[in-house]
Amino acid sequence: MPNHTTYKFPFTILVVTLFICFLGNISLGSVSIPLSSVFKSLFASIDNESWHYIIHNYRLPKAFTALLVGSGLGISGLLMQTLFRNPLAGPFVLGISSGASLGVAIVILGAGIFGGSLAALLVSKWSVVIAASFGSFLVLLSVMTVSLKVRDTMAILIIGLMFGSITAAVVSVLSYFSSAEQLQQYIFWGFGSLGNLSWNELLIFFSIYLVGLIMSILSIKALNTLLLGENYAKSLGLNINQSRIIIIIATSLLAGTITAFAGPIAFIGLAIPHMVRQIFTTANHKILLPAVFLFGAIVMLICDSIAQLPMSDYTLPINAITSLLGAPVVIWLLVRKRKMLF
Amino acid sequence: MNHNNSQNNILKTENLVIGYASKKHQIVVASNIDLELHQGELVGLVGANGIGKSTLLRTLTKVQEPLNGSIFINDKSLAQISALELSKILSLVLTEPPASKNLTVLELVALGRQPYTNWIGSLAPEDISIIESALIQTNIQQLKNKKCFELSDGQLQKAMISRALAQDTSIIVLDEPTTHLDMYHKAYILKLLKTLAKETNKTILFSSHEIELAIQLCDRMIVMTDSQVISDDPCNLISQGIFNQLFPEDMIAFDDKTGSFRVNK
């Protein structure tokens, strides 16, 4: 596709904003640290050891997590909207988040059934991550198997929603039989959290994320062709089935790991691509993909800063903040523009 | 005109049988189809609703498999031509609009270059000049920055034809390109196709219900009736009385002298 407009100006603004938001994010928190000390600690050690510790082992990993979560969810939303030719598609319509929820519910809520020491072993951090990844992967595998048989993408979308309903029902049954304590733990996971990731965990998160990102970049041409519809794409020599599988795997790697490490985070995947389309009036994924990457990261960093409630000891659930921000945007788009395009 | 010169024969079918096959039985839509299309010809495919025009076009463009018989493009069997290879020989204009109406006309036309571009779809200077001339040939340069949802039906149809031109194929197949258009735009689109066939030496095959317009403009017509699929010069078809077989004769009759249909009152 031709880029007679290269969008250099908006891209520069986005990159600068991303840096400001990143620095702003690590400067804010329940412990007030002067801005100059924050900058200094990034490049050298500072006298105040506890400040240094907070910045390096808490705020920096959290800011990086926010960056990966926002950009990854935005990109998987963009991929899904094009693949399913539906402006309301997001990374979670395929049942990825409900699959993850089911995995986590089985581990946390089902632990009581096994009882005793096994329960303690099960409810560790890694088991939650593994369960979430496994759950989303299983649901995705089923959706992919179906997508090879059912050629209509709209049908796959509905099947994804049905998988979501089934997992939600299983979760309700499990929560009915579990203790208040376990239920609380599950609900807290559902709030989403960007903190609590160590550098090691972040490295694993980043590695899987990177594979998903590279697959998305390799799909740019196929995504542009798919804008015409599947019949035209075929007549342009595109291998539809292969492209569709690569796009679905990319989405699940991105959205699956994000859900595993940070919990189900609502609306970012759906809203970010639409917000970007207001700035970049093109359908070309070569422009949209990097723009969604930057914009998603910025929005997530801002949401996290709000969730920290600066100057207070409270941390609000990140999922609530993204919904409070994302849902009005979608409503505004529908009312203002009368229609949502992809 | 030298239609029977076998050297410029570009698409040919032999004993073609089209239809749908399920595990247990076959539904034959039409059989004994022997066609020959030549370079630079404008070919109109006409027939009543449900006679199998779309099935024939789908089979000729490899969207569906023939039940029997063979199709040759440039003397090569269609079955042996890969999807990417075919995309450089044959382009399509379907009845459906593009899935995303957020595309600009320029982006839409540029997508025609996809078979020739690299892994990320970058356009070489050569691609850009082909896109420019495709826009000029369809007379839509002034629309190039408009989004598809801002276009009228006629403008969108021109943009879709322009996209097919940018694909730079020797054959263009259009499925009912004149539906939803007013009288003027129907004539405009078909005249445009006529000019394109002549100027670019492409073979342009379209299905249509505009039989009277097609008779005036086409170099060759394919007429599908219940009993046969026949292809010839429009004048020969008229003298053979083929158009009278298109519809029940007690309802609609074809007037040879004016080249138009009359409803029997």
Interface residues (C-beta under 8 A of the other chain):
Chain A: M1 P2 H4 T82 R85 I217 L218 I220 K221 N224 T225 L226 L227 L228 G229 E230 N231 Y232 K234 S235 L236 G237 L238 N239 R277 T281 T282 A283 N284 K286 K339 L341 F342
Chain B: T61 V63 S82 A83 L84 E85 L86 S87 K88 L90 S91 L92 L94 E96 P98 A99 S100 K101 N102 L103 T104 L106 E107 L108 A110 L111 G112 Q114 P115 T117 W119 I120 G121 L123 I128 I131 K147 F149 Q167
